[in-house]
Amino acid sequence: MPFVTQLHTAITTASGWITGLAVAGGGGMLGYHGLARNFEEDPSRVAHHNQSMKKIIVGTAIVGGASGIVATFGHFFGL
């Protein structure tokens, strides 16, 4: 059982790092699209940046949720 516990610890740690990087990257991309949207005058480009911002929020939430799923399964199996 020590191997399974160590594997769970490694996966949990890795998912924490991945979540942290995803949140930082998502925040940077969200900031870029928000700033670029403010300098655009073409309504279609503004709509593109708005749509991109929505996709970034959804993607970042999915990555954050994946970390929670790993922790939940770890607790479910008693690791």
Backbone as CSV, one residue per row, in Angstrom:
resi,resn,N_x,N_y,N_z,CA_x,CA_y,CA_z,C_x,C_y,C_z
1,MET,0.803,-1.205,0.000,0.000,0.000,0.000,0.847,1.272,0.000
2,PRO,2.114,1.225,0.435,2.898,2.464,0.415,3.056,3.039,-0.997
3,PHE,3.137,2.148,-2.011,3.268,2.642,-3.388,2.047,3.436,-3.801
4,VAL,0.872,2.935,-3.456,-0.370,3.614,-3.821,-0.458,4.962,-3.106
5,THR,-0.063,4.997,-1.853,-0.086,6.243,-1.090,0.883,7.257,-1.691
6,GLN,2.079,6.786,-2.056,3.060,7.687,-2.663,2.583,8.168,-4.032
7,LEU,1.949,7.293,-4.778,1.419,7.674,-6.080,0.326,8.724,-5.926
8,HIS,-0.547,8.524,-4.956,-1.609,9.496,-4.706,-1.017,10.839,-4.289
9,THR,0.000,10.810,-3.443,0.653,12.045,-3.016,1.284,12.757,-4.206
10,ALA,1.931,12.007,-5.085,2.558,12.606,-6.264,1.508,13.221,-7.191
11,ILE,0.421,12.503,-7.402,-0.631,13.019,-8.279,-1.284,14.252,-7.671
12,THR,-1.524,14.227,-6.372,-2.127,15.378,-5.699,-1.214,16.591,-5.772
13,THR,0.078,16.380,-5.540,1.034,17.485,-5.625,1.107,18.037,-7.041
14,ALA,1.178,17.149,-8.017,1.246,17.587,-9.418,-0.017,18.340,-9.820
15,SER,-1.171,17.856,-9.370,-2.406,18.545,-9.737,-2.471,19.922,-9.080
16,GLY,-1.902,20.054,-7.907,-1.843,21.370,-7.268,-0.986,22.346,-8.064
17,TRP,0.162,21.867,-8.529,1.033,22.706,-9.349,0.362,23.067,-10.664
18,ILE,-0.270,22.095,-11.282,-0.943,22.342,-12.565,-2.074,23.354,-12.378
19,THR,-2.816,23.209,-11.293,-3.900,24.154,-11.022,-3.350,25.556,-10.810
20,GLY,-2.266,25.662,-10.056,-1.654,26.970,-9.822,-1.181,27.622,-11.108
21,LEU,-0.540,26.826,-11.959,-0.072,27.362,-13.236,-1.241,27.743,-14.145
22,ALA,-2.295,26.938,-14.114,-3.468,27.227,-14.950,-4.152,28.517,-14.504
23,VAL,-4.249,28.715,-13.199,-4.885,29.935,-12.703,-4.036,31.155,-13.062
24,ALA,-2.726,31.034,-12.908,-1.852,32.154,-13.270,-1.905,32.427,-14.779
25,GLY,-1.830,31.370,-15.579,-1.902,31.542,-17.031,-3.248,32.059,-17.477
26,GLY,-4.307,31.522,-16.897,-5.655,31.991,-17.238,-5.852,33.449,-16.864
27,GLY,-5.316,33.834,-15.718,-5.421,35.241,-15.315,-4.672,36.159,-16.264
28,GLY,-3.500,35.711,-16.700,-2.735,36.508,-17.658,-3.447,36.639,-18.996
29,MET,-3.991,35.532,-19.470,-4.714,35.558,-20.747,-5.995,36.382,-20.637
30,LEU,-6.652,36.277,-19.494,-7.867,37.061,-19.280,-7.536,38.551,-19.280
31,GLY,-6.435,38.902,-18.635,-6.001,40.296,-18.622,-5.650,40.803,-20.013
32,TYR,-4.964,39.957,-20.796,-4.611,40.349,-22.160,-5.859,40.617,-22.995
33,HIS,-6.808,39.693,-22.973,-8.002,39.857,-23.801,-8.857,41.026,-23.320
34,GLY,-8.868,41.254,-22.005,-9.604,42.406,-21.495,-8.979,43.716,-21.938
35,LEU,-7.660,43.766,-21.901,-6.959,44.979,-22.333,-7.092,45.181,-23.842
36,ALA,-6.912,44.105,-24.603,-7.024,44.207,-26.064,-8.435,44.597,-26.479
37,ARG,-9.417,44.092,-25.747,-10.821,44.426,-26.069,-11.069,45.928,-25.923
38,ASN,-10.421,46.538,-24.939,-10.631,47.966,-24.717,-10.026,48.834,-25.815
39,PHE,-9.054,48.309,-26.552,-8.417,49.096,-27.602,-8.969,48.801,-28.990
40,GLU,-9.887,47.867,-29.094,-10.488,47.528,-30.389,-11.693,48.415,-30.657
41,GLU,-11.849,48.798,-31.915,-13.027,49.589,-32.309,-13.987,48.775,-33.156
42,ASP,-13.486,47.702,-33.754,-14.316,46.852,-34.599,-15.181,45.946,-33.703
43,PRO,-16.499,46.006,-33.830,-17.366,45.195,-32.964,-17.108,43.683,-33.079
44,SER,-16.702,43.217,-34.242,-16.443,41.777,-34.369,-15.193,41.373,-33.582
45,ARG,-14.200,42.255,-33.520,-12.992,41.960,-32.732,-13.305,42.017,-31.232
46,VAL,-14.166,42.945,-30.843,-14.581,43.023,-29.438,-15.318,41.743,-29.052
47,ALA,-16.185,41.271,-29.938,-16.911,40.028,-29.683,-15.949,38.842,-29.599
48,HIS,-14.908,38.848,-30.430,-13.899,37.779,-30.381,-13.217,37.754,-29.019
49,HIS,-12.821,38.914,-28.521,-12.158,38.967,-27.215,-13.108,38.561,-26.096
50,ASN,-14.372,38.961,-26.194,-15.347,38.543,-25.177,-15.521,37.028,-25.170
51,GLN,-15.615,36.436,-26.349,-15.762,34.979,-26.448,-14.523,34.271,-25.927
52,SER,-13.359,34.815,-26.234,-12.111,34.226,-25.735,-12.058,34.274,-24.213
53,MET,-12.516,35.369,-23.636,-12.520,35.496,-22.176,-13.439,34.454,-21.542
54,LYS,-14.592,34.206,-22.153,-15.508,33.187,-21.639,-14.859,31.809,-21.688
55,LYS,-14.167,31.508,-22.790,-13.509,30.212,-22.932,-12.390,30.041,-21.908
56,ILE,-11.671,31.101,-21.630,-10.592,31.043,-20.648,-11.161,30.765,-19.260
57,ILE,-12.238,31.409,-18.908,-12.851,31.192,-17.589,-13.323,29.750,-17.449
58,VAL,-13.962,29.223,-18.485,-14.443,27.840,-18.440,-13.275,26.865,-18.345
59,GLY,-12.238,27.083,-19.144,-11.081,26.190,-19.118,-10.362,26.205,-17.788
60,THR,-10.214,27.373,-17.207,-9.558,27.478,-15.902,-10.403,26.800,-14.826
61,ALA,-11.704,26.922,-14.909,-12.581,26.252,-13.944,-12.497,24.734,-14.086
62,ILE,-12.373,24.248,-15.304,-12.250,22.798,-15.516,-10.960,22.278,-14.901
63,VAL,-9.860,22.987,-15.112,-8.584,22.552,-14.541,-8.641,22.603,-13.010
64,GLY,-9.265,23.643,-12.466,-9.414,23.736,-11.018,-10.292,22.624,-10.469
65,GLY,-11.324,22.273,-11.199,-12.205,21.188,-10.777,-11.528,19.834,-10.831
66,ALA,-10.607,19.657,-11.771,-9.892,18.385,-11.880,-9.071,18.118,-10.629
67,SER,-8.484,19.149,-10.070,-7.720,18.986,-8.827,-8.633,18.537,-7.693
68,GLY,-9.828,19.096,-7.636,-10.789,18.686,-6.618,-11.241,17.251,-6.807
69,ILE,-11.363,16.818,-8.049,-11.767,15.439,-8.325,-10.692,14.473,-7.844
70,VAL,-9.429,14.803,-8.086,-8.330,13.948,-7.623,-8.357,13.826,-6.105
71,ALA,-8.546,14.932,-5.417,-8.597,14.899,-3.956,-9.801,14.100,-3.459
72,THR,-10.931,14.248,-4.124,-12.134,13.515,-3.717,-11.957,12.019,-3.870
73,PHE,-11.416,11.563,-5.010,-11.192,10.136,-5.194,-10.157,9.601,-4.205
74,GLY,-9.162,10.419,-3.888,-8.171,9.994,-2.903,-8.801,9.765,-1.541
75,HIS,-9.681,10.658,-1.128,-10.361,10.483,0.146,-11.371,9.358,0.112
76,PHE,-11.998,9.167,-1.050,-12.983,8.112,-1.200,-12.349,6.732,-1.013
77,PHE,-11.143,6.562,-1.559,-10.468,5.278,-1.445,-9.614,5.168,-0.196
78,GLY,-9.662,6.184,0.645,-8.966,6.113,1.925,-7.464,6.273,1.832
79,LEU,-7.002,7.053,0.860,-5.552,7.240,0.705,-5.093,8.462,1.449
